[in-house]
Amino acid sequence: MDDAPVTTSPAPAKRPIWQRPVSRRAVLATGATGAAAAALAVLWKGNDLSQILNQVRDLTHGYQGPLSSERVRVAHLLRRAGFGASKTELDHYAAMGQTAATEALLNYSKTPNTTLESQLPTIDLSTGTQPAAAAIQGWWLQRMAETGRPLEEKMTLFWHGLLTSGLDKAGTAQLFTQNQLYRGLALGNFDDLLKAVSKDPAMMVYLDTETNRKGKPNENYARELMELFTTGIGHYTEDDVRESARAFTGWTLPGAKQLRYATTSLFVARLHDAGPKTFMGKTGNFTGDDIVEMLVPLRATAMRLSSRLFSFFAYPNPDSGIVNHLADTFQKSRYNVGAVVREIFTMDAFYSDKAYRALVKTPAELVAQTLKATGATGKSYAAAAAAMAPMGQVLFYPPNVAGWPGGSSWINSSTLLTRINFANAATQRSRATLASQTLAQLSDTLVDANVSPTTRDGLQAFAAAHPDDQAGLIFMVLATPEFQLN
């Protein structure tokens, strides 16, 4: 008996791999098929992701002097002082020149931000209800991506990672209010900021200042003020912690049953310990403001804050000469943060080979820059903020009081796939509205036209094979190792 004829149905058409979620195999192995898969496999060939990034950094440092071009220096400045730039923004700042661009970024109060403010979703705290976490996360991410004052948002992110509070304890209205506080005092005097944050409801809930009472002092805030916010460990004693906790008594929040809803604080004299206190060798009837005024001028505070700022903007572990110079600036300027940041942006070290691509983009930086590149709309931001979670960073929800560890910890096989898949989703969502740009133009805007030979070959092969796929081409540039570095 003859076998029955075998009928076969055509296999369902698969979207090209650059339009599908990327798998580990497509990124890290060489056996994937398809032009984009092969290119991605080449771009990320190897199993040690940190080694790949280090190799890319080393190769591109040797590319005709990475910061020899003023346009590249301006692009580097915009990545560090903000969240990258669109082609239009880069053209604008590059035309100004490095010096004028630096001044414009630093003096951001002179730059109107009315367009952004008119497009932001309304966060209304007057109703007494808590805004949704997604709402304030999307609101802030939109500010990062669309602001005309990039340094203002970058400094707000810096303070959020240093003077940390989180949604695991504080309410969304409180974190939103704190965010506005950091924005308003972003480049001001450090003592003013510390005095304000010690009475900030989010911080009071997060570090238990609102339970700090005469006769029953809570030491949490007093300890972190010294350990994390000012001098660091080794510059104070346990007696200093106890005595400073007494000094911070008296501040409380209205509405005892709904502390997470309070967005203002008040001082109640009967709750304050007005007795004499001995702090760092000095005795007096100190208040919390007095403690701040004793901590901020200390050389240890100047050194620690200067090191944190330089590491945030330039590269990790600066040498003692740089830190001492910045600490001098901090103390001579009467503790003005803006003076230190200005000094960082004008130092040779900031534009050195050591600084170039020395930092891994945080999820906030990566997502904001990707949204700039793909032309996001207002409705995209809350979803984009949520997509940051598997990358390791949730805005307003740091892992602990020390903030995010950062550095190479941002990249592993799981987070890398999430970062690349986010770029894929963003480019596909904007496919219909993407402006036509060549590989050379995209490379210039997004990666300084400075990539390793491996990356160059992969991008050129894709562009040649798919000349009409603008979304695919942008995705490929966003998927490069070079784009992961800031």
C-alpha positions as CSV (number, residue, x, y, z in Angstrom):
1,M,0.0,0.0,0.0
2,D,1.4,3.3,-1.0
3,D,2.1,5.8,1.7
4,A,-0.4,8.6,2.0
5,P,0.8,11.8,0.5
6,V,2.5,14.0,3.0
7,T,1.3,17.6,3.0
8,T,3.3,20.3,4.6
9,S,2.2,23.8,5.6
10,P,4.6,26.6,5.0
11,A,6.4,27.6,8.2
12,P,4.9,30.8,9.7
13,A,6.9,33.8,8.6
14,K,9.2,35.0,11.3
15,R,10.0,38.6,11.9
16,P,13.6,39.4,11.3
17,I,15.6,39.0,14.4
18,W,16.2,42.8,14.8
19,Q,12.4,43.1,15.1
20,R,12.2,40.3,17.8
21,P,13.4,40.1,21.4
22,V,17.0,39.2,21.4
23,S,18.1,36.0,23.0
24,R,21.4,35.3,24.8
25,R,22.4,33.2,21.8
26,A,21.9,36.0,19.4
27,V,24.0,38.3,21.5
28,L,26.8,36.1,22.9
29,A,27.1,33.2,20.5
30,T,28.3,33.0,16.9
31,G,25.8,30.4,15.6
32,A,22.8,32.7,15.2
33,T,21.4,33.2,11.7
34,G,20.3,36.3,9.9
35,A,22.2,39.5,9.1
36,A,21.4,41.3,12.4
37,A,21.8,38.1,14.5
38,A,25.3,37.6,13.0
39,A,26.2,41.2,13.5
40,L,25.0,41.1,17.1
41,A,26.9,37.9,17.7
42,V,30.1,39.6,16.4
43,L,29.5,42.7,18.4
44,W,29.1,40.8,21.6
45,K,31.4,37.8,20.8
46,G,32.6,36.2,24.1
47,N,31.3,35.2,27.4
48,D,32.7,37.8,29.8
49,L,30.6,40.9,29.2
50,S,32.9,43.2,31.3
51,Q,35.9,42.0,29.3
52,I,34.1,42.9,26.1
53,L,33.3,46.4,27.4
54,N,36.9,46.8,28.6
55,Q,38.2,45.7,25.2
56,V,35.9,48.1,23.3
57,R,37.0,50.9,25.6
58,D,40.7,50.2,25.0
59,L,40.2,49.9,21.3
60,T,38.3,53.1,20.9
61,H,40.6,55.0,23.2
62,G,43.3,54.5,20.5
63,Y,41.1,55.9,17.7
64,Q,43.0,59.0,16.6
65,G,42.8,60.4,20.1
66,P,39.1,59.9,21.2
67,L,38.7,63.5,22.4
68,S,40.8,65.4,19.8
69,S,37.6,66.6,18.1
70,E,35.7,69.5,19.7
71,R,32.4,67.9,18.5
72,V,33.3,64.7,20.3
73,R,34.3,66.6,23.4
74,V,30.9,68.4,23.4
75,A,29.2,65.0,22.9
76,H,31.2,63.6,25.9
77,L,30.1,66.7,27.9
78,L,26.5,66.2,27.0
79,R,26.5,62.5,28.1
80,R,28.1,63.3,31.4
81,A,26.3,66.6,32.2
82,G,23.0,65.2,31.0
83,F,21.5,62.3,29.1
84,G,23.2,62.5,25.7
85,A,21.8,64.5,22.8
86,S,19.7,64.2,19.7
87,K,21.4,65.2,16.4
88,T,19.7,68.6,16.6
89,E,20.9,69.1,20.2
90,L,24.5,68.0,19.4
91,D,24.6,70.3,16.4
92,H,23.4,73.2,18.5
93,Y,25.9,72.7,21.3
94,A,28.8,71.9,19.0
95,A,28.2,75.1,17.1
96,M,28.5,77.0,20.3
97,G,31.9,75.4,21.0
98,Q,33.1,73.5,24.1
99,T,33.5,76.6,26.4
100,A,30.2,78.2,25.6
101,A,28.4,74.9,25.8
102,T,29.9,74.3,29.2
103,E,28.7,77.7,30.4
104,A,25.2,77.1,29.0
105,L,24.9,73.8,30.8
106,L,26.1,75.2,34.1
107,N,24.0,78.3,33.9
108,Y,20.8,76.4,33.1
109,S,18.5,78.8,35.1
110,K,18.9,81.1,32.1
111,T,17.5,78.5,29.7
112,P,13.7,78.5,29.5
113,N,12.1,75.1,30.1
114,T,8.5,76.1,29.3
115,T,8.1,73.6,26.5
116,L,8.9,70.7,28.7
117,E,6.8,72.0,31.6
118,S,3.8,72.3,29.3
119,Q,4.1,68.7,28.1
120,L,4.6,67.0,31.4
121,P,1.7,65.1,32.9
122,T,0.1,66.9,35.9
123,I,1.1,65.5,39.3
124,D,-1.5,67.1,41.7
125,L,-0.7,66.7,45.4
126,S,-3.5,69.1,46.5
127,T,-6.1,66.3,46.6
128,G,-4.4,64.5,49.5
129,T,-4.1,61.3,47.6
130,Q,-0.9,59.5,46.6
131,P,0.1,59.7,42.9
132,A,0.9,56.4,41.3
133,A,4.5,55.3,41.4
134,A,4.4,54.8,37.6
135,A,3.2,58.4,37.2
136,I,6.1,60.0,39.0
137,Q,8.6,57.7,37.5
138,G,7.4,58.5,34.0
139,W,7.2,62.2,34.8
140,W,10.9,62.2,35.9
141,L,12.1,60.1,33.0
142,Q,10.4,62.5,30.6
143,R,12.2,65.4,32.3
144,M,15.5,63.6,31.7
145,A,14.9,62.9,28.0
146,E,13.3,66.3,27.1
147,T,14.6,68.9,29.4
148,G,16.4,72.0,28.0
149,R,18.4,71.9,31.3
150,P,20.1,68.6,31.3
151,L,22.5,69.3,34.2
152,E,19.6,70.1,36.4
153,E,18.2,66.6,35.9
154,K,21.6,65.0,36.1
155,M,22.3,66.6,39.5
156,T,18.8,65.6,40.7
157,L,19.7,62.0,39.9
158,F,23.1,62.4,41.7
159,W,21.4,63.6,44.9
160,H,18.8,60.9,44.6
161,G,21.6,58.3,44.7
162,L,23.5,60.0,47.5
163,L,20.9,61.5,49.8
164,T,18.8,58.4,49.3
165,S,15.1,57.8,50.2
166,G,12.8,55.2,48.7
167,L,9.3,54.0,48.1
168,D,9.8,51.0,50.2
169,K,9.1,53.3,53.2
170,A,8.2,56.8,52.0
171,G,5.1,57.7,50.0
172,T,5.0,58.7,46.3
173,A,3.9,62.3,47.1
174,Q,6.9,62.5,49.5
175,L,9.4,61.2,47.0
176,F,7.9,63.6,44.3
177,T,8.3,66.5,46.8
178,Q,11.9,65.5,47.6
179,N,12.7,65.2,43.9
180,Q,11.6,68.9,43.5
181,L,13.8,69.8,46.5
182,Y,16.9,68.2,44.9
183,R,16.1,70.0,41.6
184,G,15.8,73.4,43.3
185,L,19.0,73.1,45.3
186,A,20.9,71.0,42.7
187,L,24.0,73.3,42.4
188,G,23.6,75.3,45.6
189,N,25.4,75.2,48.9
190,F,25.7,71.8,50.4
191,D,24.8,73.0,53.9
192,D,21.5,74.5,52.7
193,L,20.7,71.2,51.0
194,L,21.5,69.1,54.1
195,K,19.5,71.3,56.4
196,A,16.5,71.1,54.0
197,V,16.8,67.3,53.6
198,S,17.0,66.7,57.3
199,K,13.4,68.2,57.5
200,D,12.2,66.6,54.3
201,P,9.2,64.3,54.9
202,A,10.5,61.5,52.6
203,M,13.9,61.5,54.4
204,M,12.2,61.7,57.8
205,V,10.1,58.6,57.1
206,Y,12.9,56.7,55.3
207,L,15.5,57.2,58.1
208,D,13.0,57.5,61.0
209,T,13.6,61.1,62.0
210,E,9.9,61.5,62.5
211,T,10.2,59.1,65.5
212,N,13.2,61.0,66.9
213,R,12.0,62.4,70.3
214,K,13.4,63.9,73.4
215,G,14.3,61.0,75.8
216,K,14.0,58.5,73.0
217,P,16.4,59.5,70.2
218,N,16.4,57.5,67.0
219,E,20.0,57.4,65.6
220,N,19.3,56.3,62.0
221,Y,19.5,59.7,60.3
222,A,22.3,61.0,62.5
223,R,24.4,57.9,61.6
224,E,23.8,58.1,57.9
225,L,24.3,61.8,57.8
226,M,27.9,61.2,58.8
227,E,28.6,57.7,57.4
228,L,27.1,58.3,53.9
229,F,26.2,62.0,53.4
230,T,29.3,63.8,54.8
231,T,32.5,62.6,56.4
232,G,32.4,58.9,55.9
233,I,33.3,56.2,58.5
234,G,36.3,56.9,60.7
235,H,35.7,60.6,61.3
236,Y,33.1,60.3,64.1
237,T,32.4,58.3,67.3
238,E,29.4,56.5,68.6
239,D,29.0,59.3,71.1
240,D,28.8,61.8,68.2
241,V,26.0,59.7,66.7
242,R,24.0,59.7,69.9
243,E,24.5,63.4,70.6
244,S,23.7,64.5,67.1
245,A,20.5,62.3,67.2
246,R,19.5,64.4,70.2
247,A,20.1,67.5,68.3
248,F,17.7,66.5,65.5
249,T,14.8,65.8,67.9
250,G,11.7,68.0,67.6
251,W,10.9,67.7,63.9
252,T,7.8,65.7,63.1
253,L,5.1,65.2,60.5
254,P,1.5,66.2,60.7
255,G,-1.2,63.4,60.5
256,A,0.3,60.7,62.7
257,K,-1.9,58.0,61.2
258,Q,-0.9,58.7,57.6
259,L,2.8,59.6,57.8
260,R,3.4,58.5,54.2
261,Y,1.0,61.2,53.0
262,A,2.6,64.2,54.7
263,T,4.6,66.5,52.4
264,T,5.4,69.1,55.0
265,S,7.2,68.9,58.4
266,L,6.9,71.0,61.5
267,F,9.0,71.7,64.6
268,V,7.4,70.9,68.0
269,A,9.4,72.5,70.8
270,R,8.3,70.1,73.5
271,L,9.6,67.1,71.5
272,H,13.1,68.7,71.2
273,D,15.9,67.9,73.5
274,A,17.2,71.4,74.4
275,G,19.8,70.2,76.8
276,P,23.6,70.6,76.3
277,K,25.2,68.1,73.8
278,T,28.8,67.4,73.1
279,F,29.5,66.8,69.4
280,M,33.0,66.4,67.9
281,G,34.6,68.0,70.9
282,K,32.2,71.0,71.1
283,T,29.4,71.5,73.7
284,G,26.3,73.5,73.3
285,N,22.5,73.3,73.1
286,F,22.8,72.2,69.5
287,T,20.0,71.8,66.9
288,G,20.1,69.7,63.8
289,D,21.1,72.8,61.8
290,D,24.0,73.3,64.1
291,I,25.2,69.7,63.5
292,V,25.1,70.3,59.7
293,E,27.1,73.5,60.1
294,M,29.8,71.6,62.0
295,L,29.9,68.7,59.5
296,V,29.9,70.5,56.2
297,P,33.2,72.5,56.7
298,L,35.2,69.5,57.6
299,R,38.0,68.4,55.2
300,A,36.7,64.9,55.3
301,T,33.3,66.1,54.0
302,A,34.9,68.1,51.3
303,M,37.1,65.2,50.2
304,R,34.3,62.6,50.2
305,L,31.8,64.8,48.3
306,S,34.4,65.9,45.8
307,S,35.4,62.3,45.1
308,R,31.7,61.3,44.6
309,L,31.1,64.1,42.2
310,F,34.2,63.5,40.2
311,S,33.5,59.8,40.0
312,F,29.9,60.5,38.9
313,F,30.9,62.8,36.1
314,A,34.4,61.7,35.0
315,Y,35.8,58.3,36.1
316,P,36.0,56.2,39.3
317,N,38.7,56.4,42.0
318,P,40.3,59.8,41.2
319,D,43.8,60.3,42.5
320,S,44.4,62.3,45.7
321,G,45.6,65.4,43.7
322,I,42.3,65.7,41.9
323,V,40.3,65.2,45.0
324,N,42.3,67.6,47.1
325,H,42.0,70.3,44.3
326,L,38.2,69.9,44.2
327,A,38.0,69.8,48.0
328,D,39.9,73.1,48.1
329,T,37.3,74.5,45.6
330,F,34.5,73.3,47.8
331,Q,35.9,74.9,50.9
332,K,37.0,78.2,49.3
333,S,33.5,78.6,47.7
334,R,31.8,78.2,51.1
335,Y,30.6,74.7,50.2
336,N,29.1,75.5,46.8
337,V,28.4,72.4,44.8
338,G,28.1,74.3,41.5
339,A,31.7,75.6,41.9
340,V,33.0,72.0,42.2
341,V,31.0,70.8,39.2
342,R,32.2,73.7,37.2
343,E,35.8,72.9,38.1
344,I,35.3,69.2,37.1
345,F,34.0,70.2,33.6
346,T,37.0,72.4,33.0
347,M,39.7,70.1,34.2
348,D,42.0,68.3,31.8
349,A,41.2,65.1,33.5
350,F,37.5,65.3,32.5
351,Y,38.6,65.2,28.8
352,S,41.4,62.7,29.2
353,D,41.6,59.3,27.6
354,K,41.0,57.9,31.1
355,A,37.7,59.6,31.3
356,Y,36.5,58.6,27.8
357,R,33.9,55.8,27.9
358,A,35.1,55.1,31.5
359,L,31.5,54.7,32.8
360,V,28.8,52.2,32.1
361,K,25.5,53.9,31.4
362,T,23.1,53.6,34.2
363,P,19.6,52.3,33.2
364,A,18.3,55.9,33.6
365,E,21.0,57.2,31.2
366,L,20.6,54.4,28.7
367,V,16.8,54.6,28.6
368,A,16.7,58.5,28.4
369,Q,19.3,58.4,25.6
370,T,17.5,55.7,23.7
371,L,14.2,57.6,24.0
372,K,16.0,60.7,22.6
373,A,17.3,58.7,19.7
374,T,14.0,57.2,18.8
375,G,11.7,60.2,19.4
376,A,9.5,59.0,22.3
377,T,6.1,60.5,23.0
378,G,4.6,61.4,26.4
379,K,2.7,58.1,26.7
380,S,6.0,56.1,26.4
381,Y,7.7,57.3,29.5
382,A,5.8,55.4,32.3
383,A,6.2,52.2,30.4
384,A,9.9,53.0,29.7
385,A,10.4,53.7,33.4
386,A,8.9,50.3,34.3
387,A,11.2,48.6,31.7
388,M,14.2,49.8,33.8
389,A,13.4,47.4,36.6
390,P,15.0,44.3,35.1
391,M,18.0,46.5,34.2
392,G,18.5,47.0,37.9
393,Q,17.3,50.5,38.5
394,V,13.8,51.6,39.6
395,L,13.5,55.4,40.0
396,F,12.5,56.4,43.5
397,Y,13.3,52.8,44.7
398,P,17.0,52.4,45.4
399,P,18.0,49.1,46.9
400,N,19.1,50.6,50.3
401,V,20.3,53.8,51.9
402,A,23.6,53.6,50.1
403,G,21.9,53.9,46.7
404,W,22.8,51.9,43.6
405,P,26.3,50.3,43.5
406,G,26.6,51.2,39.8
407,G,29.7,50.7,37.7
408,S,30.2,47.3,36.1
409,S,27.4,45.9,38.2
410,W,24.9,47.3,35.7
411,I,26.0,44.8,33.1
412,N,25.4,41.0,33.2
413,S,23.9,38.6,30.7
414,S,20.3,39.3,31.9
415,T,20.5,43.1,32.1
416,L,22.3,43.3,28.8
417,L,19.5,41.4,27.1
418,T,17.0,43.7,28.7
419,R,18.9,46.8,27.6
420,I,19.1,45.6,24.0
421,N,15.5,44.4,23.9
422,F,14.5,47.9,25.2
423,A,16.3,49.5,22.3
424,N,14.5,47.1,19.9
425,A,11.1,47.9,21.4
426,A,11.8,51.6,21.3
427,T,12.9,51.6,17.6
428,Q,10.0,49.4,16.5
429,R,7.5,51.6,18.3
430,S,8.8,54.7,16.5
431,R,9.4,53.0,13.2
432,A,6.8,55.1,11.3
433,T,8.1,58.5,12.5
434,L,11.9,58.0,12.5
435,A,13.8,60.5,10.5
436,S,16.0,59.1,7.8
437,Q,19.6,59.1,8.8
438,T,22.7,57.3,7.4
439,L,24.9,55.0,9.3
440,A,27.5,57.7,9.4
441,Q,25.0,60.2,10.9
442,L,23.7,57.8,13.5
443,S,27.2,56.8,14.4
444,D,28.3,60.4,14.8
445,T,25.4,61.3,17.1
446,L,25.2,58.1,19.2
447,V,28.8,56.8,19.4
448,D,31.0,59.7,18.4
449,A,31.7,57.9,15.0
450,N,34.3,56.0,17.1
451,V,33.8,52.3,17.2
452,S,36.0,49.2,17.3
453,P,36.8,47.4,14.0
454,T,34.5,44.6,15.0
455,T,31.6,47.0,15.6
456,R,32.3,48.9,12.4
457,D,32.3,45.8,10.3
458,G,29.0,44.5,11.9
459,L,27.2,47.8,11.4
460,Q,28.4,48.3,7.8
461,A,27.4,44.7,6.9
462,F,23.9,45.3,8.3
463,A,23.6,48.7,6.5
464,A,24.6,47.2,3.2
465,A,22.2,44.2,3.5
466,H,19.2,46.3,4.7
467,P,19.5,49.8,3.2
468,D,15.8,50.6,3.7
469,D,15.5,49.5,7.3
470,Q,15.9,52.7,9.3
471,A,14.6,51.2,12.5
472,G,16.8,48.2,12.2
473,L,19.8,50.4,11.6
474,I,19.2,52.6,14.7
475,F,18.6,49.5,16.7
476,M,22.0,48.1,15.6
477,V,23.8,51.2,16.7
478,L,21.9,51.2,20.0
479,A,22.9,47.6,20.5
480,T,26.6,48.1,20.2
481,P,29.0,47.7,23.2
482,E,30.1,51.3,22.6
483,F,26.6,52.7,23.3
484,Q,26.6,50.9,26.7
485,L,29.4,53.1,27.7
486,N,29.0,56.8,28.7
